[in-house]
Amino acid sequence: MSQRREKWPGEWSGNADGWNAQSWAWALDLHRPGATRIFQDEFVFNMRSDALSATHGFHDDRGALSPYGGDRQGAHLSASIDGGQHDTDLLDLVTATHQSLRAPEDHHAARHDRTSHHKPDDGIPMDAPAFAAAKMHNPARSAGLIEQSGKIGIGTWDFDANGTAQEDLGRFNFGWYYNWQPSPLWSPTATGRLAADDSFVPMIWGADDVNRADLRSAKNSSSNYLLGFNEPDNHSQSDMTVAEALKLWPKLMATGKLLGSPATTQDETLGATSWLGKFMSKAEARGYDVDFVTVHYYSDDGNLGDFKNFLRDVYKEYHKPIWVTEWALIDWENPDRYSAREAAKFAEAATQMLDDLSFVKRHAWFGAYEGGDGWNVNTELLDSNGHMTAVGNTFVDLAI
């Protein structure tokens, strides 16, 4: 990958030798000195049309900037960027990065008119063409980093309207938590590690959460990470088709976070025809970012070998770091089959196994409380009176 930096307004030129069977894409990141990205965009040169075209309108919190133009010039490709009247004095640095992308071999097709992509009023780009998805810059992605510290986490929801959950979780030493929402728990009196902003990882739970307010909450989170859709293969959860999820995925990418895949049920995690298998292959074909694989695992018999083999199979299939965002000892056919002490024993042994697997970067027990629906019986950390259960006492010792 080559890179060139220019002062604003900028122009990027690259040698076009050998490009007759490919398209090339450039991603631009504009920054203020000493600040974060103002906006980012990608554009593509397509040999079919001999034209440079926008895949997205430039965007920032103030709205779209002026469009840019470009054309093929002999053995070079030039793209000039016009900042117009939009604070050009503050736009200091243009980073242009190009990467090879698949394109039709027939580059003699008729010229097509250059078009710009629609930008909705929520400031998040719409779905991009398959060969040029929106990719927001994240230094951790560039460095290939998915941190491993603070592996042990918890999935929780607010116990009541008084912010009790965050106070309760202050009794533990978990490295992180999530709550199936884009915004964190809050309590004015909460203490402990989970009261820190960077302990929270946001989630876009389903299609209805792909909206301006929730995407902005996720984007503004202190976390580097964003969890994708929750059990889209499950009709009682986010209930989405692969096509629906792919259509919305560029909006999650536009947050600039490192993205966890949609978390499917166990039966739809592995195999080319599984929900996750189809999503991952099509996302890769479109150049979409999926930085780590998010999985759920519920053991109905306490067999650690099966749990471990499942995770190894996931890693072999997708070759990406793994977050286990829901796991527990639960027999769905007989939810009260196991006692809290049996669940605690499984939690202790499985945590050791998960911590020993280098490709498992984080994991979160399900859950902090009993859901009140009769499903996660005896897996909660705290009972309805706020007292520590056997499972809770185990995690006090584990999360150190």
N, C-alpha and C positions, 0 to 999 in steps of 0.2 A: 504494500500500500504506500503510495507516495503522498506527500503533503507539501503544501506551499502556503505561506502566509503573506498577505498584502495589507497595506493600509487601506482604510475605507475612503472613498469608494474603490472597489477592487476589481481585478480581472484575473481570471485563471486561464492559462493556456497549457495544453498538453499535447504531446506528439501523437498524431493520429495514425501512425503507421500500424498496419495490421488490424484496424478496427472494422474492416469491411464485413465481418460476420458477427459483430457484437454490438450491444449497447453499453454505454458507460454511464455511471451515475456519480454525482458529486453531492456531498452533504456540506452545507454551510452553517457555521456557528458564528454568531456575532456577539461580541462581549463588550461590556464596559470595563475599563481598566480596574482591576481589583474587585470585580463583581462577578456575579454569575451570568449565564447566558441571557441575552435579551430575547433572541428568537432563533429559530433554526429552520432550515428548509432543505429539500433535495431537488435536484433537477436532473434530467436525463437527456443525453444525446442519442438519438435513434437513427441508425443508418438507413432505415426504411424511408425516412422523410428528410434526411439531411438537415434536421432542425433540432434546436434545443428547446425543451418544453418543461414547463413547471408541473410538478406533481401536486404542489400545495401552494396556496398564497402565503407569503411571509406573514408571520403573526407574532404579536406580543400582547401585553395587557391593554394596549391602546387600540389594537385592531390591525388591519392589514397594512403593510407598507407597499410602496410602489412596486409594480411588477418589473421583471428584468427581461432582457432579450439576449439572444445569442445566435451565432450561425457558424457553419463550418467554413474555415478559411484555409484552403490548401491542405498542407500537412499538419495543420494545427486546428484545434478547437478553442474558440474564445468565448467567454461568457462575461459580459459586463453587467454590473449590478447598479441600479439607480436607486439611491436612497431618497430622492425627492426632498421634501421638506420635513421629513420625519427624524429630527434630532440627529442629523448626520455628524454633528460635532462630537457626539457621545459614542458613536460607533467606531471603535478603535481597531478592532482586529477581525479579519476574515480568515477563517480556516477552511480550506477547500481540500476535501479528501475524495479520491476516486476509487471505485472498485468495479471489477468486472461483473457483468450481469448477463444472464442468458438472453438471447434475442434470436429471431428467425434468421436462418441462413440466407434467405433471399433478400439482399439489400438493394435490389433494383426496383422495388415496388414504387408505385406512384407517391409523390409528395403529399403529405397531409397537412392541414392547417394546424398551427400551434395553438393549443388551448390551455387555459389556466384552470386549476381545480377549484371547486367550490369550497369556500370557507364558511362554516356556520357561525352564528352569532355568539356561540359560547366560547370562541377562541381556541377550540380544539379541532385539529384538522380531521376531515372526514376520511373514509377509507381510501387508500391509495391504489394505483394500479399494481398488479401483482409483482412487477419487476422493480418497484421503487416505493417501498413502504416508508412512512415517516419514521425517522430514527432520531430521538432526542439524545444529546450527548450525556453520558454519565461516566465520570472518570473510573469508577469501579468496573464498569463494563469494558472499557478500553484496556484496563489492566488485567481483565479476566478474573476479578476477585469476587468471591462469594464468601463472606467471613464465616468462620467456624466458631468463634468465641461466643459464649453464652448460648450454647445449644438448647438447653432445656427451657421450654416455654409453656404457655397455657392458653387455651381458648376459653374466653369468658364472655359473659354478658352482664349488664348491670343487674344486681339483685333487686334493687328498688330505685326509686326516684331520688334518693339522697346520696348517690355516689358511693354506696356501700361497697361495691365490688373492688374499687381501687384501694380502699382502706383495708379490706379483707386480704387482698393480694400483697399488701405491704408486709404481711406476716411471713411471706415466703421470700426466696431469693432468686426467683426466675430471672433469666437473662432477657426475656422478651415476652410479649403477649399480643394477641389480636382478638377482635370482637366481632368479626364478620361485617364490619362497617368501615367506612373511609375515615372516620373521626375517632379519636381516642376516648377512653373513659376520663372522667374528671371528677375530682373531689378537692375542696379547698383545704382539707386536713390530711390528705393522703401522704404517706411517707414510704420510704423504701425505694428499691431500684425501679420498680414499675411506675413510680410517680414521675420518672424522668421522661422527657418527650421522646428521646431516641429509643426507648424500650418498646414503643408501639409500632406495629406493622399494619398499614391499612389494607383493606380489601374492597374490591368492586365485586359485590356478591352476585349480581345478575344484571339482566338487560336494563331494568328500570333504574339501576344505579349509574348507568352511563349517561349522566346528565351534567350540566355545567357545575352545579354546586358540589356534587360528590366528587367529580374529577378534580375540581380545584382543591377540595379538602385533601384528597390523596396527594396531589402534586405538592401542596404546601407542607406536608408532613415532614418531620425531621428524619424519617426513615429513608434509607436508600432503596427500599424494597416496596413492591406492591403485589399483593396476592390477587390472582385472577378468579374467575367465576367459580362458585361453590356448587359442586355436584350438578353440572348442567345436564348430565344423563339421567338425573333423578327427577321424576315428575313432581315430587313433593318438595324439591329444592329449586334451584334456579331454572331448570327445565328449558334448555336451549338446544337447538340443533347445532351441528358443527358449522354450518354455513352462517347462522346467526352470530355465533361467537367470533368467527373470522371477520365478519363485516364490522364488528365493533372493536376488534382488537387494536387497530391503529389509534383509537382514542385513548386506550390505556398506554400505548407506547408513547403518546404525546405528553404524558406526565413526566417523562424523563427518568422514571424509576427502573430499577432492575426488576424484571417481571417474572413472577411465578406462574406456571401454567395453570389452566383450569384444573381444579381438583375433582376428579371423578370418583365414583364408587369403585371398589376393588375389581369388580367383574369387568369394568369398562376402562381399565388402566393399561393393560398389556395386549399386544397383538395389532396387526395392521388394520383389522376391521373394528377394533374397539373405538369408542368415542375419542379417547385421548390419542390413540394411534393415528386416526384420521386427521384430528386437529393438528398434531405435531408435524405430520408429513406435509400437509397443505400450508401450514404456517412457514415451514422451511422453504417450500417452493416459492412462496411469495416474498421471502426475505424478511419475514416478521421476527421480531425479537421475542424469544422465550429463554430467559437466562437460567432458570432452574425449574425442575419438575416438582410439582406439589402433589402429594398423594395422601390418601386416607387408608387406614388399616385397622380393622376390628377383628380381633382374634376371638373365635367362639369356643376354642379348646385350650388356650394357653400355650400352644406349641411355638416356642421361640424360633425353632429351625424353619418353620414355614414363613414366619414373619421376616426373618433374615433372607431367606431365598427369594421372597417376593421383592424385597428391596434390591437385591443383587440383579434380579431379572429386569427391574425397571431401569437400573443404571446401565446394564448391558444394551438395552433396547434404545435408550434415548441419549446416552453418553453426556448427561448433564448432572450437576449437583442436585441433591434431593432434599426437600423439606417434607417431613411427615406432619401435617398440620392437624390431623385428628388420628388418635390411636387410643385403644383401650381394650380391656377384656370384657366383651359383651356377646352374649348369645341372643341374637335378635329373635329367635324363635321362643326363647324362654328368658326374658330380660332380667329376672331376679334369680337366675341360676347360681350366680357367684356372689359370695359375701364380700364385704368391704376388705376383709383381711386377705382373701384370695386375690382380689383386684390389686391390693397393695403389693403382694408378693410378685405378681406379674409385672407391675410397674417398675419395681426395683430391678428385676432381672432384665427386662426389656430396655430400660434406660441404659444399663451398662452395655448392652449389645449395640444400641443406637450410637452411644458415645464412641464406641470402638470402631464404627464404620466411618472411614474418612470421607466417603462421598455423601454421607448424610450430614448436612450442615446445621440443620435445626429440626427440632421436633416439639410438638405441643400435645400434651395429654388432653383428653376430652372427658370432663371439663371441670371448671371451677365449682359449679353448682349442679344439682339434679335439675333436669329440664322441666319437671312438673308434668311431663307427658308420659311417664312410665317407661322411657326408653333407656336412658343411661343410669339405671338403678345401681347404687353402690359403687359408682366410679367417681362421685363428686369429692372435692377436697374439703368442702365445708357443708354441714347440714343446714337445715332451714333455720336453725337458731344461731348460726354462725360459729358452731363448735367444730373443731378440727376432727375429721374422720381418720380412720386408719390409713387411707390413701393420702390424705393431707399430711399426716405426720411423716409418711414415707418421703413425700416430696420436700418437706422441710429439710430432711437429711440429705436428699439427693441434690437439690439445687443450692449448692454452696459455692 
